[in-house]
Amino acid sequence: MNTEGKRIDWAEIKNRLKQGQLAQGLGVDRQKVEAIFRQRAERLATRKALPGAVSGGLSVLTFYLGQECYAIELAELAEVLPFAGCAPLPGAPPELLGVVNLRGEFRPVVDLAVLLGLPVTEADAGQVLLLRPLGAGLRVGRVDQVREISPEELILPGGESAALPTRYVQGLVPGALALLSAEMILSHPLLKETLG
């Protein structure tokens, strides 16, 4: 396009765009353009997922408490933060480490090992798993990986035990992995009282 000595009339171009005449001015058939857009829309609407992209399993985050490996569903997590300490609450039970200021909001942080009755190690290390929807934090050891658990490999915990660790187990996976229930953890009286 030769623009030497010519000024661009932007008002005319905008007017032609509004009227749909620009394609005609460029020698393009308007019906042909509409047909191309319809074909593209149909292709996008019928696009198939990539093989292996869709899974019927649960996406989980695995983490350690001491030497034991646990998992929690990714859908239950808002974010994972490094544990950098908490502001302690006077008279709080040992499970409640304190509160953290997260972008201007105070969030309670519970020591998951203490809540489950497990031995506590590395008191100043670990990470915090921030749960949805209420934003309570669970201090855990190190985070391991994100993985899929297929429903076929999930074994329901046996018996109606009222033992603290079993109450929070949604299922077991062969290879010593326990899938925890965020709903049951949030139903703990300590968290209900703190978040209530």
Helices and strands as residue ranges (DSSP letters): H 10-19, H 22-25, H 30-45, E 58-65, E 68-73, G 74-76, E 77-82, E 96-102, E 105-111, H 112-115, E 127-131, E 137-140, E 143-149, G 151-153, H 164-167, E 169-173, E 177-180, H 182-186, H 189-195
